[in-house]
Amino acid sequence: MQLQGITRRHLLAAMAGAGLGAALPVRAGTSTQSPPPAPRRQDSIGVALVGLGYYASHLLAPGLQLTRNCHLAGIVTSSPEKVPAWQERHGIPDRNVYDYDGFDRIADNPDIQAVYIATPNDLHLPLTRRAAAAGKHVWCEKPMAMNAAEGEAMIEACRRNKVQLAIGYRLQHESNTRRLMAMARDKPYGKILKVRADAGFHAYDDVDPAAKPWRLLPQHGGGAMYDMGVYALNAARYTTAQEPVAVTARQEIHRPHLFEGVDETMYFTLEFGDGLVAECATSFGKEMNTLRIDCERGWYEMAPFQTYDGLKGRTSDGQVFTDTGVSPYQQARQMDDDALAILQGTAPLVPGEEGLRDMRVLDAVYASARGGGRRIVLA
């Protein structure tokens, strides 16, 4: 992932998607740190990382060193200059190194059972189709696609080839987030009345407009909503355990020389069937990282709620839950869960259908913003 125009702290916040937590608020001081992984199992799933940017290099590859159910077996890259360092660091043999032109040959490689796609968003659909046709399970970063139609095509490709499709919502594997998801079901503070979810950061000031990173380019799926807005959108859905029925949205652009054809800041409101409203926001120009749920008999929140570590939650009655895990444990847990689903022949915790639900809402957010904030009713 691009480092130009963004500090490491901001990048960690930006690229910040779940183990089962308690259904009720945890007592203050309770640790949620994941235990060290057990020794790797003999039938561990071999994973090829597709796209060797920051996320793969600094989070997925190190995360695979912590996993029990999977391991790094191969790489796919369009940058041959990166290959020697990866091979030396991770012991990857020549037979497990692919470029994009030769990617389809992965079908003949028994060392690799799954591929993790961590590329620009516009490549998710074509690479998923190719991986599925090669008989490999697909793990794909969020957002799963450029739009809902592409998401549907990805699901169909994997279904047709009888492989699993899991989307990289690492937070849905994280114990504190799982606790919030359980509270949406059990409602320890009564009916949920409203939700606030925002995720964003300020960056890219020093980017050369003539050499923009792909996250600022519309053809690659750039913009705050695709990158960070999906966190707020997904959080609004998993903290309410409901699907929105209508959307209104508006965008702001304060640096038009950088944000041409993509959104810098997006505000969007999700309406749910019981009258509940979620006020959401995302930005590449403002710092924001809060998830708050107001209920009949109190409230609870996490701030920050989508960083790689250091998640902090609290409740209206003074309880605290904190994340003491150290990055990249969230990625390790996500990949271990997804690998175990393959080994056991069960559905992944976050399947393609979950990513598709977000894509349908994301499409409506953009439609509303383009229409001057008109209300979009979801089917």
Secondary structure as the mmCIF struct_conf table of DSSP 4:
data_model
#
loop_
_struct_conf.conf_type_id
_struct_conf.id
_struct_conf.beg_label_comp_id
_struct_conf.beg_label_asym_id
_struct_conf.beg_label_seq_id
_struct_conf.end_label_comp_id
_struct_conf.end_label_asym_id
_struct_conf.end_label_seq_id
TURN_TY1_P TURN_TY1_P1 GLN A 4 GLY A 5
HELX_RH_AL_P HELX_RH_AL_P1 ARG A 8 ALA A 14
TURN_TY1_P TURN_TY1_P2 MET A 15 MET A 15
BEND BEND1 ALA A 23 LEU A 24
HELX_LH_PP_P HELX_LH_PP_P1 PRO A 25 ARG A 27
TURN_TY1_P TURN_TY1_P3 ALA A 28 GLY A 29
STRN STRN1 THR A 30 SER A 31
HELX_LH_PP_P HELX_LH_PP_P2 GLN A 33 ARG A 41
TURN_TY1_P TURN_TY1_P4 GLN A 42 ASP A 43
HELX_LH_PP_P HELX_LH_PP_P3 SER A 44 SER A 44
STRN STRN2 ILE A 45 VAL A 50
BEND BEND2 GLY A 53 GLY A 53
HELX_RH_AL_P HELX_RH_AL_P2 TYR A 54 TYR A 55
HELX_RH_PI_P HELX_RH_PI_P1 ALA A 56 LEU A 60
HELX_RH_AL_P HELX_RH_AL_P3 ALA A 61 LEU A 64
TURN_TY1_P TURN_TY1_P5 GLN A 65 GLN A 65
BEND BEND3 LEU A 66 LEU A 66
BEND BEND4 ARG A 68 ASN A 69
STRN STRN3 CYS A 70 VAL A 76
BEND BEND5 SER A 78 SER A 78
HELX_RH_3T_P HELX_RH_3T_P1 PRO A 80 LYS A 82
HELX_RH_AL_P HELX_RH_AL_P4 VAL A 83 HIS A 90
HELX_RH_3T_P HELX_RH_3T_P2 ASP A 94 ASN A 96
STRN STRN4 VAL A 97 TYR A 98
BEND BEND6 TYR A 100 TYR A 100
TURN_TY1_P TURN_TY1_P6 ASP A 101 GLY A 102
HELX_RH_3T_P HELX_RH_3T_P3 PHE A 103 ASP A 108
TURN_TY1_P TURN_TY1_P7 PRO A 110 ASP A 111
BEND BEND7 GLN A 113 GLN A 113
STRN STRN5 ALA A 114 ILE A 117
BEND BEND8 THR A 119 THR A 119
HELX_RH_3T_P HELX_RH_3T_P4 ASN A 121 LEU A 123
HELX_RH_AL_P HELX_RH_AL_P5 HIS A 124 ALA A 133
TURN_TY1_P TURN_TY1_P8 ALA A 134 GLY A 135
STRN STRN6 HIS A 137 CYS A 140
HELX_LH_PP_P HELX_LH_PP_P4 GLU A 141 GLU A 141
BEND BEND9 LYS A 142 PRO A 143
BEND BEND10 ALA A 145 ASN A 147
HELX_RH_AL_P HELX_RH_AL_P6 ALA A 148 ARG A 160
TURN_TY1_P TURN_TY1_P9 ASN A 161 LYS A 162
STRN STRN7 LEU A 165 ILE A 167
HELX_RH_3T_P HELX_RH_3T_P5 ARG A 170 HIS A 173
BEND BEND11 GLU A 174 GLU A 174
HELX_RH_AL_P HELX_RH_AL_P7 SER A 175 ASP A 186
TURN_TY1_P TURN_TY1_P10 PRO A 188 TYR A 189
BEND BEND12 GLY A 190 LYS A 191
STRN STRN8 ILE A 192 HIS A 202
TURN_TY1_P TURN_TY1_P11 ASP A 205 ASP A 206
TURN_TY1_P TURN_TY1_P12 PRO A 209 ALA A 210
BEND BEND13 ALA A 211 ALA A 211
HELX_RH_3T_P HELX_RH_3T_P6 TRP A 214 LEU A 216
HELX_RH_3T_P HELX_RH_3T_P7 PRO A 218 HIS A 220
TURN_TY1_P TURN_TY1_P13 GLY A 221 GLY A 221
BEND BEND14 GLY A 223 GLY A 223
HELX_RH_AL_P HELX_RH_AL_P8 ALA A 224 ALA A 224
HELX_RH_PI_P HELX_RH_PI_P2 MET A 225 GLY A 229
HELX_RH_AL_P HELX_RH_AL_P9 VAL A 230 THR A 240
TURN_TY1_P TURN_TY1_P14 ALA A 241 ALA A 241
BEND BEND15 VAL A 245 VAL A 245
STRN STRN9 ALA A 246 GLU A 252
BEND BEND16 HIS A 254 HIS A 254
TURN_TY1_P TURN_TY1_P15 PRO A 256 LEU A 258
BEND BEND17 GLU A 260 VAL A 262
BEND BEND18 GLU A 264 GLU A 264
STRN STRN10 THR A 265 GLU A 271
TURN_TY1_P TURN_TY1_P16 GLY A 273 ASP A 274
BEND BEND19 GLY A 275 GLY A 275
STRN STRN11 VAL A 277 SER A 283
BEND BEND20 PHE A 284 PHE A 284
STRN STRN12 GLY A 285 CYS A 295
TURN_TY1_P TURN_TY1_P17 GLU A 296 ARG A 297
STRN STRN13 GLY A 298 MET A 302
BEND BEND21 ALA A 303 PRO A 304
BEND BEND22 GLN A 306 ASP A 309
STRN STRN14 LYS A 312 THR A 315
TURN_TY1_P TURN_TY1_P18 SER A 316 ASP A 317
BEND BEND23 GLY A 318 GLY A 318
STRN STRN15 VAL A 320 THR A 322
TURN_TY1_P TURN_TY1_P19 SER A 327 PRO A 328
HELX_RH_AL_P HELX_RH_AL_P10 TYR A 329 GLN A 344
TURN_TY1_P TURN_TY1_P20 GLY A 345 GLY A 345
BEND BEND24 LEU A 349 VAL A 350
STRN STRN16 PRO A 351 PRO A 351
HELX_RH_AL_P HELX_RH_AL_P11 GLY A 352 ARG A 370
TURN_TY1_P TURN_TY1_P21 GLY A 371 GLY A 372
BEND BEND25 GLY A 373 GLY A 373
STRN STRN17 ILE A 376 VAL A 377
#
